[in-house]
């Protein structure tokens, strides 16, 4: 049970300091920045399908009163909605960056140099959402795209609503350009990025990447490399080639690229892996691409358990606030999971919420003049 250590990632003093820096409480009588942060975090941890009305009920609960020392009166769901629209989203981004730095300083080593990039879409009726993109320009839905850089935890994120960013060739390239990277990082992304010019640009910027290409890719073989280890647990590694790729206009790439052919042992499915690394082994490339699956697991978790498949706010500022709150909550859960040696996100969230409830009960008992230590004897009788 390591909740106290996790909560040190968001100390009250830091929240108060950032509130002043980002001026989030200027002319605000209710729902201060710190209260909004606590309310969003509390609701995300305690309910699967969050909403503005649910947050209103949480705000007036005894449990939340114990955490935030709020007034019981005068806060309605529409007040929460309006606050999401108007509060400075940079405040929540700063809290996210603070949590990220604490995590990186303690846990990230040189071996954690692989960063996966991917996107997920959330849709809503076009009548309810002014900003947003259409997919295939059909139906009455508009989509918001959330693109995330992930290395054990989310390390960078960006929201896209413009139609031009439907293509991952544009969205992920933009995300990668903004993401703070070092020469040691290895970028991993899926087949959404296919533009030959993008691969050339990454080479020019000295960015090492691993990706997968479509099996009908046209290329010219320059050289074949020997393969020292020709299989992984799942794949047979058949060829490792230096190549030039053709684009749609039959123009060939000029920078160094390796194309690796692999075949699934069980069903014979063929995979084309592409990298611009001259030092990674053939097996390294296949194993690194496999790690990209972790971001898929992360997206599934935040959509199913942190309500990320639903737009709590229909305003882009509110969407940004909720995105950062979701990523902050995810970091706290990853830390809690590590400290308690838990495997899945779902169980970590459940245990985190339960332990938070115990702390709240103790606080209420103490404020009522009782002995909070006796709570332990009820919860863990000998």
JOFEN-V196393 format. One record per pair of residues at least 4 apart in sequence whose ideal C-beta (glycine too) atoms are under 7 Angstrom apart, sorted by sequence separation. I is the first residue (numbers start at 1). GAP is how many residues later the second one is. D is the distance in Angstrom with one decimal. If there is no record, write none. Layout:
i & gap & d
I & GAP & D
I & GAP & D
This chain:
i & gap & d
2 & 4 & 6.2
3 & 4 & 6.2
10 & 4 & 6.8
12 & 4 & 6.3
13 & 4 & 6.3
14 & 4 & 6.3
15 & 4 & 6.3
16 & 4 & 6.9
17 & 4 & 6.5
18 & 4 & 6.0
28 & 4 & 6.0
31 & 4 & 5.5
33 & 4 & 6.4
34 & 4 & 6.4
35 & 4 & 6.0
36 & 4 & 6.2
37 & 4 & 6.3
38 & 4 & 5.9
39 & 4 & 6.2
40 & 4 & 6.2
41 & 4 & 6.3
42 & 4 & 6.1
43 & 4 & 6.0
50 & 4 & 5.5
52 & 4 & 6.6
53 & 4 & 6.8
54 & 4 & 6.4
55 & 4 & 6.3
56 & 4 & 7.0
57 & 4 & 6.6
61 & 4 & 6.7
62 & 4 & 6.6
63 & 4 & 7.0
64 & 4 & 5.8
75 & 4 & 5.4
77 & 4 & 6.3
78 & 4 & 6.3
79 & 4 & 6.3
80 & 4 & 6.6
81 & 4 & 6.7
82 & 4 & 6.3
83 & 4 & 5.4
87 & 4 & 6.9
89 & 4 & 6.4
90 & 4 & 6.2
91 & 4 & 6.8
92 & 4 & 6.5
93 & 4 & 6.4
94 & 4 & 6.4
95 & 4 & 6.5
96 & 4 & 6.2
97 & 4 & 6.3
98 & 4 & 6.7
99 & 4 & 6.4
100 & 4 & 6.1
101 & 4 & 6.1
102 & 4 & 6.5
103 & 4 & 5.6
104 & 4 & 4.4
108 & 4 & 4.6
124 & 4 & 5.3
150 & 4 & 5.5
151 & 4 & 5.3
167 & 4 & 6.8
168 & 4 & 4.9
169 & 4 & 6.3
170 & 4 & 6.3
171 & 4 & 6.5
172 & 4 & 6.1
173 & 4 & 6.4
174 & 4 & 6.7
175 & 4 & 6.1
181 & 4 & 4.8
189 & 4 & 5.2
196 & 4 & 6.4
197 & 4 & 6.2
198 & 4 & 6.5
199 & 4 & 6.7
200 & 4 & 6.5
201 & 4 & 6.3
213 & 4 & 4.5
231 & 4 & 6.4
246 & 4 & 5.6
247 & 4 & 5.0
253 & 4 & 6.1
264 & 4 & 6.2
280 & 4 & 4.1
282 & 4 & 6.9
283 & 4 & 6.1
284 & 4 & 6.0
285 & 4 & 6.5
286 & 4 & 6.6
293 & 4 & 6.5
294 & 4 & 6.4
295 & 4 & 6.5
296 & 4 & 6.5
297 & 4 & 6.4
298 & 4 & 6.5
299 & 4 & 6.1
300 & 4 & 6.0
301 & 4 & 5.5
302 & 4 & 4.4
315 & 4 & 6.8
316 & 4 & 6.4
317 & 4 & 6.6
318 & 4 & 6.4
319 & 4 & 6.3
320 & 4 & 6.6
321 & 4 & 6.3
322 & 4 & 6.2
323 & 4 & 6.6
324 & 4 & 6.2
325 & 4 & 6.3
326 & 4 & 6.4
327 & 4 & 6.6
328 & 4 & 6.6
329 & 4 & 6.3
330 & 4 & 6.4
331 & 4 & 6.5
332 & 4 & 6.3
333 & 4 & 6.1
334 & 4 & 6.5
335 & 4 & 6.3
336 & 4 & 6.1
344 & 4 & 6.7
345 & 4 & 6.3
346 & 4 & 6.6
347 & 4 & 6.2
348 & 4 & 6.0
349 & 4 & 6.4
350 & 4 & 6.4
351 & 4 & 6.2
352 & 4 & 6.4
353 & 4 & 6.5
354 & 4 & 6.9
355 & 4 & 6.8
356 & 4 & 6.5
357 & 4 & 6.4
358 & 4 & 6.5
359 & 4 & 6.4
360 & 4 & 6.4
361 & 4 & 6.3
362 & 4 & 6.3
363 & 4 & 6.3
364 & 4 & 6.3
366 & 4 & 6.7
374 & 4 & 6.8
375 & 4 & 6.2
376 & 4 & 5.7
377 & 4 & 6.3
10 & 5 & 6.6
19 & 5 & 5.2
31 & 5 & 5.6
50 & 5 & 6.8
59 & 5 & 5.9
65 & 5 & 5.9
75 & 5 & 7.0
124 & 5 & 4.7
150 & 5 & 6.8
160 & 5 & 3.8
165 & 5 & 5.2
193 & 5 & 5.8
202 & 5 & 4.3
231 & 5 & 5.2
263 & 5 & 5.9
264 & 5 & 4.2
275 & 5 & 6.3
280 & 5 & 5.3
303 & 5 & 4.8
307 & 5 & 7.0
313 & 5 & 2.4
337 & 5 & 4.6
342 & 5 & 5.6
365 & 5 & 4.2
19 & 6 & 5.6
44 & 6 & 6.2
58 & 6 & 5.2
64 & 6 & 6.9
148 & 6 & 5.2
149 & 6 & 5.0
164 & 6 & 5.9
165 & 6 & 4.4
230 & 6 & 6.6
231 & 6 & 6.0
246 & 6 & 5.9
302 & 6 & 4.1
303 & 6 & 4.2
312 & 6 & 7.0
313 & 6 & 5.6
342 & 6 & 4.8
366 & 6 & 4.5
25 & 7 & 4.8
43 & 7 & 5.0
47 & 7 & 5.9
65 & 7 & 6.8
149 & 7 & 4.1
202 & 7 & 5.4
230 & 7 & 4.8
245 & 7 & 6.9
263 & 7 & 5.5
365 & 7 & 4.8
25 & 8 & 5.7
134 & 8 & 6.4
135 & 8 & 5.8
244 & 8 & 4.3
245 & 8 & 4.7
311 & 8 & 6.2
24 & 9 & 3.4
133 & 9 & 6.7
148 & 9 & 4.8
244 & 9 & 5.2
261 & 9 & 6.8
262 & 9 & 4.5
313 & 9 & 6.1
132 & 10 & 3.0
133 & 10 & 5.1
147 & 10 & 6.8
227 & 10 & 5.6
275 & 10 & 5.1
312 & 10 & 4.9
362 & 10 & 3.8
365 & 10 & 6.0
43 & 11 & 6.2
59 & 11 & 6.5
132 & 11 & 5.6
146 & 11 & 6.6
147 & 11 & 5.1
160 & 11 & 5.3
176 & 11 & 6.4
261 & 11 & 6.4
262 & 11 & 6.5
337 & 11 & 4.1
340 & 11 & 6.9
43 & 12 & 5.0
60 & 12 & 5.7
132 & 12 & 5.6
133 & 12 & 6.7
245 & 12 & 6.4
273 & 12 & 5.3
333 & 12 & 6.2
336 & 12 & 5.5
19 & 13 & 6.9
129 & 13 & 4.6
146 & 13 & 6.0
147 & 13 & 6.5
227 & 13 & 5.4
259 & 13 & 6.2
260 & 13 & 4.3
273 & 13 & 6.2
362 & 13 & 5.1
19 & 14 & 4.5
126 & 14 & 5.0
242 & 14 & 6.9
243 & 14 & 5.6
361 & 14 & 5.5
19 & 15 & 5.8
43 & 15 & 5.1
125 & 15 & 6.1
126 & 15 & 6.4
144 & 15 & 6.4
145 & 15 & 4.1
224 & 15 & 6.7
225 & 15 & 4.3
259 & 15 & 5.7
333 & 15 & 5.0
39 & 16 & 5.8
42 & 16 & 5.9
59 & 16 & 5.2
125 & 16 & 6.6
126 & 16 & 4.6
158 & 16 & 6.7
242 & 16 & 5.9
243 & 16 & 4.5
273 & 16 & 5.7
333 & 16 & 5.7
336 & 16 & 5.0
124 & 17 & 7.0
144 & 17 & 5.8
158 & 17 & 5.0
172 & 17 & 5.6
224 & 17 & 5.4
241 & 17 & 6.7
257 & 17 & 6.3
258 & 17 & 5.2
358 & 17 & 6.7
16 & 18 & 6.5
123 & 18 & 4.4
124 & 18 & 6.3
193 & 18 & 6.3
223 & 18 & 7.0
240 & 18 & 6.3
241 & 18 & 5.0
308 & 18 & 5.4
15 & 19 & 4.6
39 & 19 & 6.5
56 & 19 & 6.5
123 & 19 & 6.6
156 & 19 & 6.9
223 & 19 & 4.2
257 & 19 & 5.7
333 & 19 & 6.1
39 & 20 & 5.8
56 & 20 & 6.0
123 & 20 & 4.7
145 & 20 & 6.2
158 & 20 & 6.4
172 & 20 & 6.3
173 & 20 & 6.9
187 & 20 & 5.9
221 & 20 & 5.2
222 & 20 & 4.3
240 & 20 & 5.1
256 & 20 & 5.8
306 & 20 & 5.2
56 & 21 & 4.3
122 & 21 & 6.9
172 & 21 & 5.4
187 & 21 & 6.8
190 & 21 & 6.9
191 & 21 & 5.2
222 & 21 & 6.2
239 & 21 & 6.9
255 & 21 & 6.9
358 & 21 & 6.5
15 & 22 & 6.2
42 & 22 & 5.7
55 & 22 & 6.9
121 & 22 & 4.7
122 & 22 & 5.2
156 & 22 & 6.7
186 & 22 & 5.0
187 & 22 & 4.2
188 & 22 & 5.1
189 & 22 & 5.3
190 & 22 & 6.3
191 & 22 & 6.7
221 & 22 & 5.8
222 & 22 & 6.4
239 & 22 & 4.3
256 & 22 & 6.6
260 & 22 & 5.7
156 & 23 & 4.3
183 & 23 & 6.1
186 & 23 & 7.0
191 & 23 & 6.2
220 & 23 & 6.3
237 & 23 & 6.7
238 & 23 & 4.7
306 & 23 & 6.0
53 & 24 & 4.7
56 & 24 & 6.3
121 & 24 & 5.6
122 & 24 & 7.0
147 & 24 & 5.2
168 & 24 & 2.8
169 & 24 & 5.6
186 & 24 & 6.2
219 & 24 & 4.3
220 & 24 & 4.6
238 & 24 & 6.5
262 & 24 & 5.8
302 & 24 & 5.6
306 & 24 & 7.0
39 & 25 & 6.9
42 & 25 & 6.4
52 & 25 & 4.0
55 & 25 & 5.3
147 & 25 & 6.2
168 & 25 & 5.7
169 & 25 & 6.3
173 & 25 & 5.5
219 & 25 & 6.5
237 & 25 & 5.2
238 & 25 & 6.0
260 & 25 & 5.6
119 & 26 & 5.2
120 & 26 & 5.4
145 & 26 & 6.0
149 & 26 & 6.3
169 & 26 & 4.6
181 & 26 & 6.6
219 & 26 & 5.1
236 & 26 & 6.5
260 & 26 & 7.0
119 & 27 & 6.5
219 & 27 & 6.6
235 & 27 & 4.3
236 & 27 & 4.8
52 & 28 & 5.2
119 & 28 & 4.2
133 & 28 & 6.1
147 & 28 & 4.5
217 & 28 & 6.6
218 & 28 & 4.2
235 & 28 & 6.7
302 & 28 & 6.2
38 & 29 & 5.7
52 & 29 & 5.3
132 & 29 & 5.2
133 & 29 & 6.7
134 & 29 & 6.8
169 & 29 & 6.2
235 & 29 & 6.1
236 & 29 & 6.0
38 & 30 & 4.7
118 & 30 & 6.6
131 & 30 & 4.3
133 & 30 & 4.9
149 & 30 & 4.8
234 & 30 & 6.4
235 & 30 & 6.7
135 & 31 & 6.6
234 & 31 & 6.3
117 & 32 & 5.4
133 & 32 & 6.9
220 & 32 & 6.4
35 & 33 & 5.3
133 & 33 & 5.3
115 & 34 & 5.3
116 & 34 & 4.7
35 & 35 & 5.9
115 & 35 & 6.9
115 & 36 & 4.7
235 & 36 & 7.0
114 & 37 & 6.4
112 & 39 & 5.7
112 & 40 & 5.9
115 & 40 & 6.7
219 & 40 & 6.0
305 & 40 & 6.6
305 & 41 & 5.9
240 & 42 & 4.6
30 & 44 & 6.4
31 & 44 & 6.6
301 & 44 & 4.2
305 & 44 & 5.8
30 & 45 & 5.9
237 & 45 & 5.0
237 & 46 & 6.5
36 & 47 & 6.0
31 & 48 & 6.4
30 & 49 & 6.8
31 & 49 & 6.8
119 & 49 & 6.2
196 & 49 & 5.3
237 & 49 & 6.3
103 & 50 & 5.9
36 & 51 & 6.1
196 & 51 & 4.3
232 & 51 & 6.1
235 & 51 & 5.7
31 & 52 & 4.6
119 & 52 & 5.7
203 & 52 & 3.7
229 & 52 & 6.9
119 & 53 & 6.8
200 & 53 & 5.8
203 & 53 & 6.7
228 & 53 & 6.3
33 & 54 & 6.4
199 & 54 & 6.4
200 & 54 & 6.8
229 & 54 & 4.5
232 & 54 & 5.3
100 & 55 & 6.3
117 & 55 & 5.1
200 & 55 & 5.3
215 & 55 & 5.6
217 & 55 & 5.9
227 & 55 & 4.8
232 & 55 & 6.2
196 & 57 & 5.2
215 & 57 & 5.7
33 & 58 & 5.4
37 & 58 & 6.6
117 & 58 & 6.0
199 & 58 & 6.5
117 & 59 & 6.1
212 & 59 & 6.4
213 & 59 & 4.2
212 & 60 & 6.3
212 & 61 & 5.8
213 & 61 & 5.1
24 & 63 & 5.7
210 & 63 & 6.7
211 & 63 & 5.2
24 & 64 & 5.1
23 & 65 & 6.9
210 & 65 & 4.7
22 & 66 & 4.8
209 & 66 & 6.5
24 & 67 & 4.8
209 & 67 & 6.1
22 & 68 & 5.5
208 & 68 & 6.3
22 & 69 & 4.1
208 & 69 & 5.1
115 & 70 & 5.5
117 & 70 & 6.5
113 & 71 & 4.7
118 & 71 & 6.8
19 & 72 & 6.9
22 & 72 & 6.5
113 & 72 & 5.2
114 & 72 & 4.9
115 & 72 & 5.8
116 & 72 & 4.6
117 & 72 & 4.5
118 & 72 & 6.3
18 & 73 & 5.8
113 & 73 & 6.0
115 & 73 & 6.9
203 & 73 & 5.3
110 & 74 & 6.7
114 & 74 & 6.0
202 & 74 & 6.6
210 & 75 & 5.6
18 & 76 & 5.1
18 & 77 & 6.3
199 & 77 & 7.0
212 & 77 & 6.3
210 & 78 & 4.9
210 & 79 & 5.2
14 & 84 & 6.2
10 & 85 & 6.7
10 & 89 & 6.6
9 & 90 & 4.9
9 & 93 & 5.3
188 & 100 & 6.1
188 & 101 & 6.2
186 & 102 & 6.1
190 & 102 & 6.6
188 & 103 & 6.6
188 & 104 & 4.7
150 & 144 & 6.8
150 & 145 & 4.3
148 & 147 & 6.9
150 & 148 & 6.0
161 & 155 & 6.6
159 & 160 & 6.3
159 & 161 & 6.0
159 & 164 & 6.4
157 & 166 & 6.3
144 & 167 & 6.8
157 & 170 & 6.2
154 & 173 & 4.6
114 & 174 & 5.9
116 & 175 & 6.8
144 & 175 & 6.2
116 & 176 & 4.8
154 & 176 & 6.3
114 & 177 & 5.7
118 & 177 & 4.8
146 & 177 & 6.2
153 & 177 & 6.7
116 & 178 & 6.6
153 & 178 & 5.1
116 & 179 & 4.3
120 & 179 & 4.7
153 & 181 & 5.1
152 & 182 & 6.9
129 & 185 & 5.4
131 & 185 & 5.4
128 & 186 & 5.6
122 & 187 & 6.1
124 & 187 & 5.3
122 & 189 & 5.8
124 & 190 & 6.9
85 & 228 & 6.8
89 & 228 & 5.3
96 & 228 & 4.7
103 & 228 & 5.8
84 & 229 & 4.5
92 & 229 & 5.2
99 & 229 & 5.6
85 & 230 & 4.5
84 & 231 & 6.9
89 & 231 & 4.2
93 & 231 & 5.3
96 & 231 & 5.5
100 & 231 & 6.6
81 & 232 & 6.9
85 & 232 & 5.9
89 & 232 & 5.0
92 & 232 & 3.9
96 & 232 & 5.1
99 & 232 & 4.8
103 & 232 & 6.4
85 & 233 & 5.4
92 & 233 & 6.0
95 & 233 & 5.9
84 & 234 & 3.6
87 & 234 & 6.4
89 & 235 & 7.0
84 & 237 & 5.7
48 & 257 & 6.3
50 & 257 & 4.4
49 & 258 & 6.0
48 & 259 & 6.8
52 & 260 & 7.0
44 & 262 & 5.5
50 & 262 & 6.3
44 & 263 & 6.8
44 & 281 & 6.7
44 & 282 & 7.0
41 & 284 & 6.7
45 & 284 & 6.8
40 & 285 & 4.4
44 & 285 & 5.0
41 & 288 & 6.1
67 & 293 & 6.5
66 & 294 & 5.0
63 & 297 & 4.9
66 & 297 & 4.8
66 & 298 & 5.3
62 & 302 & 6.8
45 & 304 & 6.7
45 & 307 & 6.3
46 & 307 & 5.5
45 & 308 & 4.7
45 & 311 & 6.6
9 & 323 & 6.1
6 & 326 & 5.5
9 & 326 & 6.5
6 & 329 & 5.1
6 & 330 & 4.9
6 & 333 & 6.9
2 & 334 & 6.5
5 & 334 & 6.2
2 & 337 & 3.7
2 & 338 & 5.8
3 & 349 & 6.8
3 & 352 & 4.3
3 & 353 & 6.3
1 & 354 & 5.6
3 & 356 & 6.6
